[in-house]
Amino acid sequence: MAMGKKKGRQGGLWIATSDLARSPGHPFYERLNRLLAEHGFDAFVEEQCRSFYAERMGRPSLPPGVYFRLLLIGYFEGIESERGIAWRVADSLTLREFLGLSLSEAPPDHSTVSRNRRLIDVETHQEVFAWVLTVLGKEGLLRGQTIGVDATTLEANAAMKSIVRRDTGEGYGEFLRRLAEESGESTPTRAELARKDKKRKGKGSNDDWTNPHDPDAKITKMKDGRTHLAHKAEHAVDLETGAVVAVTVQPADRGDTQSLEATLKETLENLTVVVEHVELPEQVLTEVVADRGYHSAAVLARTHELGLRSYIAEPKRPRRRWRGRKAEQKATYANRRRMRGSRGKKLARWRAEKVERSMAHNYETGGLRRLYLRGHGNILKRVLVHVAGFNLGLVMQKIVGRGTPRGLQGRLLRLLVLLFAALQVFLRPNNSVSRLAQPQAPVRRRLLLTGWFRATFSRQPTYATGC
């Protein structure tokens, strides 16, 4: 047989639309598009973004509905950068259909996505986030009474090697050489500089150093012990449903006791918007649950003034004197009494489960642990829509049983394996049936099925956020 050789291909001059390749589509994205259409998503975002678009001039525009869907794809596909989102859309017929692009239309370039992000302000992104919360309220997935708060660090798009002194503007290496020269060392080597700098105290102070490319990034010790430039993302989660009610991006060196008030303010504003469109069961924002990092007498007194019941874990501290601080003493003792009760212990378990879960899905599997944007404004725009995708996933979990497209993989196979295992248990050979015919046989069959079911369906991924 003669060996075949690759021949040149000559494309046809014309091709019928019916002959073009078509994707069978993805049931998750098809149902998500129907959900967005049922609630009027495109009309809403076009009205909100109308002031950012010119009528007749400028570069070809990217429709607001397409722009926000692209950022939602970043969450559902676990893609961290806008460039990666653009590449993924260009390679997928399913995602093109989700965006409403025909085969003759070019997919949006990453520069177009970035241009639209810079064009549309933070307030509009926050309105889209609140719109998604309204959808959750209409679907019965939002209560808004008991809120759990926690924070995590996101690695910034800036290198420690590029930090400079705030007073002189010199880099870190230049600063070390100057210190060595002042101490009498004329030409120290790089290893000597590193060895001398290792034991110097206060060398990574944010008061002395900054990154010229991203001034909002702060020097922070990460949860794994490494030191990086980072930002702080704080979540407020509805502990009854797991929905993220608010998310804020703040400086990474800001303590939890200082960042809590801004997150609670954002939570109240979002819930106020939801209440205008959806009738929630009872009064919103009545309880706040947090870990021991948020515990302080001032925070507890402030939450009491706002009419909130606090369930904040108390760290071990020496006995304190309350002279002249009766309000703080009363709030601290009331919080301690609530935390020792059964409800306080239950809410602490809910916080550890649902708040950590939201961060794992958004920043670990969602791919946003490492940022590719700079500045809190730009980062907050991306994070808001990213977390809105997580909230939409809760609605999709209720509708189709899974909150992400990847979650649908293998569901049919699992069902077939379950049926096959059931047949194996109940249709045994005669000798096995005779053994199962004993009085304990029904119990044994139930144990076999229960054990197999747990081993097969409880293999959910375990997320460690380090929060």
N, C-alpha and C positions, 0 to 999 in steps of 0.2 A: 504494500500500500504506500502510495506516495505521500510524503510529508506535506501537510498543508502550510501555507504561508499567509501571513496577515496581509490583507489587501486594503487599499485605500477605500474610504467610504465617501460617496458623493450624496450630500443631502438633497432632498427634494425641494423644488422651488415653492410648492404649496403643500400644505398638510391640513386635512380636515380636522375640525375641533373634536369630532367624535373619535378620531384615531389617537388623540393625545392620551398619555398615561394618566390614569386617575388612581387616587388612593382610596382604599375601602374606608378610610377614616378611623378614628379612635373613639370608642363609645364614651370615654370619659370627657374628651374635649367636645364632642357633639352635644352631650347632655349639659356641659358647662355653658356652651354657647346658648342653648335653649333657656337655661336659667337666667343668664344675663339679659336675653331678649325679653323674657317674661317680666322682668323688673325694669325694663327701659334703660339699660346701662348706656347704650350709645347716645341716646338723646340727652341723657343727664350730663355726660362728660362733654359733649359738644356744646351744650349751653354754658357749662362752667368755663370752658376754654375759649369761648368765642372772642374774648377781648385780646387774646394772644395771637390771633391770626389776622393777617391783612386780607382785604377782599380781592385785590387784583394783582398784587405785586409780591415779589419775594420768590424764594426757591420753592419747588413743588412740595406741598405740605404733606405731613403724615397725619392722617385722621386721629383725633384723640382716642377713639376706641381702639385703634390699632396700637397706638403707643402704650396705653395701659395694659393691653393684652400681652404685649412683648415683655413688660416687666413681670406680669403674672407667670409667663412661661419661665422666667428666671427662677421662680420658686418651684413650680411644678416639675421642672427638669433638673433642678439643682445646679444652675449655671450662675457663676459669680459675677462675670463681666458682661457688659453690653456687647462687646465684640463677640464673645462666645454665643450670646443669644442670637445675634445676627447670623453667625455661621450655622447655628443649629436650624434656624428657620429656613435658610437657603437650601439645606440638605433634606428637609422633611416636607413631603406633600401633605401630611396630616396637619402640621403646624401652619402651613400656608392656608389650608382650608379653615383652620380655627381663626386666623386673622382675616379671612374673607378675601384672600388674594387669588386671582385667577392664574392659570399657567402662563399667560402672556404678560403678567405684571412682574416686574423685578421686585424681589424682597427688599425691605428697607436696609440701608447700610447702617453700620454702627455709628457713624458720624451724624446721621440723621436722627437716630435715637438720642444721642448725647445733646444735639442741638435742641430738640424738643424738651428734654429734661431741663436744660438751662433756661429755656424760654418760659415754661410753665412754673409758677411760683409754688412755694411750700404749702400755702393755704389751700390751693386747689387740690394738691395731693392729700391733704388732711380731709378735705370734703369728700374725696373718693373713698378714703378709709372709713369715714362716718357713714357713707352710703352703703358700704358693705355691712357695717354693723346694723343698719336698718334692715337689710335683707335677712340677717340672722334673727333679728327681732320678729320679723314677719314669719319666719320659719319656726319660731318657738325655741331658738337656740341661744337666747340671751335673757338673763335675769337682772344682772347689774346691781345686785345687793352686796354680796360678799366678794371683795376684790383682793386677790393675792398679788404682791409686788415683789419683784426680784430683778437683779441686774446682772449683766455679763459684759466682758470686754471683747471688742472686735479689733483685730490687728489692722493698723492703719497702713495706707499706701505711702509709707515714708520710712527711710532707713535711719538707724541710729548713727551711722557714720556721717550723715549729713547735718547733724545738729550743730548749732553755732551758739556762741555766748550772746546773751541779750545785751550786755553792756559794751563789749568791744567788737562783736561780730566775727571773731576768729573761730576756726574750727576746733574740733576736739584734739586733733593731733598737734596743731599749732599751740594750743593752750598748754598741753603737757610739755612740749619742748621749752616753752617759756618758763614754766615752773622748774624744769630741770636746770636751765641756764641760771635762774635766780638762786638755785641751791648750790651752784658751783660746778655742775656737770656740763662740760662744753659740748661734746658730741655723743649724747646717749643713743644707744641702738633702740630699735623698735621693741625688742624683747625687754630691755631695761625699763623703757617707759611703761609698758604694760605691767611689769612686775611692781613698779613703784605706784602705779595708779590703782592696783588691786586692793590695797589696804586703806586707801584714802576715803574718808567718810564724807557723805553728802555730795558725792560726785555726780549723781543723776538728779539733781534738783530741778524741777520745772520752773522755779523762780529764776534760775541762772541760765537755763538752756532752752532753746526752741528750735523747731524745724522751719527753715525759711520757705519750704514748698507747701507745708501744711501746718500753719500755726495752731490749728485746733487740736492736732494730735499731741498727746501728753505721754511723757515717759512713765511707764507703768510696769509693775511686776505682774506677769500673767499668772494664771492659775497653775500652770505647769512649772513655775519657777523661773522662766525666762524673762528677760527685760526687753520690752518693745515699746514702740510708739503705738498708742491705741486710743480707741474711743469707747465710751460707755453707752450701752443700750439698755434701757430699763423698760420692763413689761408690767402692765397691770392686767391681770387675767381674771375673768369671771370664774370663780372656783366651782360653780354649779354646772357650768357647761363647757369650760375649757377655752372659751373665746377670748382673744386678746382685745381688751377694751381700749387700751391706749399704749403707745410706744413712744419713748422720747430718746433722743441722742444727746448726750451731755459729755463734758470733759471727763476723761478717764481718772483724773486725780481728784474728782469731786466725791466726797464721802456719801454713803448711802443716806445718812441722816440729812444731808443737804439737798440731795436730788429727789427725795420722796415727794416734797410739796409740789414740784413742777409736774410730776407724773400724776398726782392726784388731781391737780387742776385740769390737766388735759383729759383725764378720765371723766370728770364731771362735765366738761364741755361736750365731749362725744356723747355721753349718755343723755344730755339735754337735747341734742339734735335727734337722737333716736326717739325720745319720748314725744317729740313733735309729730312723728309719723306712725309710731307704734305704741300701743297701750301695754306697757310692761306690768307684770303682776302687782307689784307693790312699790314702795318708795325705793329709789335707786341710791346706791352708794351709802350703805349704812355700816358696813364692817370692813376693816382693813387688816389683812394678815401678812406678816413679813417675818424674816428670820432675824437672828440676833444682831446682825450688822446694822439694822435700822433702829435698834433700841437706844433711846436716850430720854431723859426726863423732859427735855424741851419738845421732842417730837410727840411724846405721849400727851403732853399738855395741849399742844397745838391740835392734834386730832380730836381731843376731847372738846376743844372750843368749836371745832367744825361740826360737832354733833355725831362723830363717828366712834364706834366701838372698836378698840384696837386689840388685836391678838398678835402681839410681837414677842417673840422669844427673848427671854432675859438672860444675858451672859452672867457668869459668876463674877461678882464684884464685892469689894469690901463694904462694910456697913457705912451708909452715907448719913450726913447730917442735913436735915430739911428746914433748918431755921430760916424763916422768911420766904419759904417756897412751898406753901401749903397746897397750891393748885397742882404743882408738879408731883408732890407727894401723893395727893389723892389720885391723880391719873396713873401713877406708877403702881400703886397698890391695887387699883381696880384692874389694871392690865394683868398683874401677877395672879390675881384671883381668877380671872377668866381663863388664863392659860393653864391653870391647874385643873380646870373642869373638863368634863368629857367632851364638850363642844370645842374647847380650845385645842385639845389633843387631836380631834378629828380634823379641824381646819388646818392644823400644822401638817398632817399627812396629806391633805388635799393640795396644800401649797407645794410641798415637795414633789408631788406627782404631776400636777397640771401646769404649774409655772415652768418647771424644768422641761416638761414635754414640749411646751411651745418654743422654748429656746433651742431645744435639740432639733426640732423639725425646721426651724427657720435658719439656723446658723450652721448646723452640722450637715444634715441631709439636704437642707436648702441651699447650701453652698455659699453662705454669706459670712462665714467666720473671718475670712480674709477680704478686706475691702479693696476696691480698685478706684474709688472716688476719694476726693479730698474736700474738706470743708464740711461743717456740720449741716449746712443747708442742703448740699448735694446728697450727702449720705442719708439724711432724714427722708428725702424724696424717695430714694430707692427702698429704704427700709419700710416706709409706710405701705407702699404697694406690695412689697414682699410679704409683709405680715397680713395684709388684706387677702393675699392668696391663701395663706394658712387658714384664715377665717372662712373663705369660700370652700376650702377643703372640708371644713366641718359640715357645711351644707351638703356637699357631695357625698360625704360619709353617710349622711342620713338618707340620701336619695339612692345611690348606687352601691353603698356598702364600703367604699374606699375613698380616701381623701386625696389621693394622688394618682396619676396615670400608671405609675409603676406598681401601685398596690393592686391593680387588676390582674397582674401577671400571675398565671398559675392557678386562678380560682377554679377553672373548669377541671384542671388536672386534680386538684385537691378533692373536688366533689366525686370524681371517678374513683380515686383511691379510697375515699370513705365508703362508697358503695361496694367496692371490691372487698374491703376489710369486713364489712357487715355480712357479705355473702360467705366469706371464709369462716366467720364465727358460727353462723346459723346453719350452713350447709356442710357440716363435717361428715367424714365417713362414719359407718355404723358403730365401729368400736369407740370413736370419740363421742358420738351421740349418746351411747349407753353410759359413758362416764358423766356427760353433762346432764343425764336424766336424773341424777341424784337430787336431793332436796336443795342443795346449795347451788345448783346449776344456774338458775336465773340470776343470782347474785354474782356468780362468776362471769356470766356473759356481760352483765352490766359493767363489772370492773374491767374486763378486757376492752370493751368499747370506750369506756371513760378514759382509761389509761392511754389508748391509742389516740383518742381525740385530743387529749391534752398535749401529748407529745407532738402531734402534727400541727395543730392550730395555735398553740401557744408559743410558737417560735417567732415571736415578734422581735425586731431588732432592739437591742439595748443601747441607749444613747447615754454617753457620759459627757455632759457639757462643761463640767468643771466650774459651774457657777457657784 
